[in-house]
Each structure stands twice: as C-alpha cells, then as structure tokens.
Amino acid sequence: MVSQNRRRLLVVFLTSLIVFEMVAYVTTTPRPREQFFQLYVLGANRLLSDYYPNNDPNIGVGDLVRWHVGVTDSMGSVQLVVIRIKLANQTIRPPDDLQAQPSPAPLVTEFRRFIQDNETWEMPFFWQIVNADMPEGSTRILEMQINNETHQVPGLTALDGHNFRVILELWTWEPQSETLQFGWSSGNERRVAWLQVWFNMTSSARQ
Amino acid sequence: MIAASQPSETLQPRLSKALVLVRQAEAAGATHEETAGLVLLLNKALQLDEQATGAPASDGQRKAELLAQADETLGRVETEAGQLEVIAASRTFNNSLFAYLSAGILAIVSTLAFVLGVSFSRRYRIKRTFQMRVFRK
C-alpha cells in the first residue's frame, strides 16, 4: 500500500515537473520568426495618394514633388539600411526579384541609417527636376534636387518625356563581407524590396 | 539624414565590428531601450563619416578630425556593446534559471497539493463512514 502511494506520488511529481518545465522552456526560448523589411512611399500627406502636385503625373521643371519614404526593420536585429534612389526611363531594366539583381539605372543619391528591430525609419523625400532639355522630341533630365541637394543625372532621356521612373531600392550592410548588398539574406534565401513611381515630363508640362 | 556612397574604407571594418557586437548584445537578451543608445551612436558615427566624405579634399585636417571622431564613437559603441552583452547574458541566464527552478518548485507544490487533497478526501470518507447510522427496517 505504501509503495503504491509512493509510486503514485512519483508519477504525479514527474508529470507536473514535465508540464511546468515545458512551460518554462516555451516562455524562455525566443520563437523563430520570419525576417523581412518593409519599404514604402507615401504621398504629400503621408497617405497612399497625392503623389504628384495637383495629382498630375506630368511634372514640370521646378515642380516640387513631396513623398515620404519609410523602412521597417523586422529582421530581429539592428540593421544598417541604405535606400538608393535611381532615375530610369521606360527601357532601363527594373530590379530583378528572382535573381536579386539591382536596376542598372543611374544612381542619383542614397540615404543610410542604422535602425533597430521593429523600428520604422521614415524620412521626407522632396524632389524636383531643376534642369532638363529637349533634344529632338525627347526630354533629357540633367539635374535633380532631392531634399534641397542638387544631384547630376547622367543624361537620362525619354521620348517626348513619357514614362520616367524613380526607383527606390533597399540595400543592407553585410558585416561579414563588409559590403552593401541589394536586399537581405533570410536563411538561405535572398530577398529584395524595391519600389518605382512613374512620372512624365512632356513638353506641355515644361511650358 | 545621410546622402553619400559607401562608408569610408577606413571606417568599414570598425563599423562592421561595432554592428556585430551590437547584434551579439541583442542576441544575449539586451532590450530595445538598452540598444537604442548604441544605435544613436552608430548613426552619429555614420553622420561624421558622411561629413568627412563631403568635406573638401583641400581640408585634409578637418577630414582627418571627423574620421577620428567617427572612429572614437565606434570604439565607444564596441566597449558599451561588450559590457551590455555581459549584463544581458547574465540576466538571461538568471531569468532562465529562475524559470526552470520555479517549474521544479511548482511541481513539488502541486504534488503536495495532490497529497493534501487525497488525505482530505480519505478523512472525509472515513468521517462519513463513522457518521453512518444503522436503522432497522
């Protein structure tokens, strides 16, 4: 009778020990989660609208375009992120999602910052075309001003000024290789985040 | 806000080392509030690097000063991240130890509760048995 009681007690103790230790393990072990970044562009009022002055994507020289660009770090660690701003026309390739290749479009400028896990870095991105010419029925952008800093653009042309694009690419710093990489590594996968916003700069807009 | 090319070559190894140390502190269990200060310093170093890159080539002394400041800031990040990692690791270990020991104590308490429950139940049954009355039909 006594040994039966002891055996029962032992069973109760071991069962509750296993249950409570499992609870302790679950609460103290960090759960694996998906690692990713979010990249977004908002319009003048920080909404998904009003991307162009007077809602007209036909932009003239000196028209100030007000956007807000943001990145959210959900990688589970501090990251050095770089947003590269590129200007392209219709024929230049956009970034390749499958091969994780950036666009060959000319780089205009870039913005860098360290951000914490779950932190969103949002910055104003106010830009305007400050210098362009029109050789033979096409429009060529020569200078662009971003956040009051003027940047040279290596002569990007589009037929009658149609279908220019601002491409925003997310790059991250890889401490092991000490290089900037397009996108980020998530396990064995390479992932990328990029955006493009189209605009025109036709002759009617320039007058 | 910074608009420049890659971090300057002299700064790249320090920057990478500082970033790795901050990540190690995070992995050891440092909180967001604890690493926020280090991220501020990292951004300050980036800003100094950008100022050094933007400084005119003729102003070599100013450039060197800015790079030295950035280097010093990264050195501070490395030191503080190292200290933070030790503190965070010790705290995480203590928390885990407390959790597992608490689980053991809870198991003992629940076993004692079971013993008490069984004992009360037996006493109750014995009491009920002795309280029984026999009636002749």
Interface residues (C-beta under 8 A of the other chain):
Chain A: L9 V12 F13 S16 L17 V19 F20 E21 V23 A24 T27 T28 G76 S77 V78 L80 T109 E110 F111 R112 R113 F114 I115 Q116 D117 N118 M123 I146 N147 E149 W173 P175 Q176 E178 L180
Chain B: M1 I2 A3 A4 S5 Q6 P7 Q12 P13 L15 S16 K17 L19 V20 V22 R23 E26 A27 H32 T35 A36 L38 V39 L42 N43 L46 E50 N95 S96 A99 Y100 S102 A103 G104 L106 A107 I108 S110 T111 F114 V115
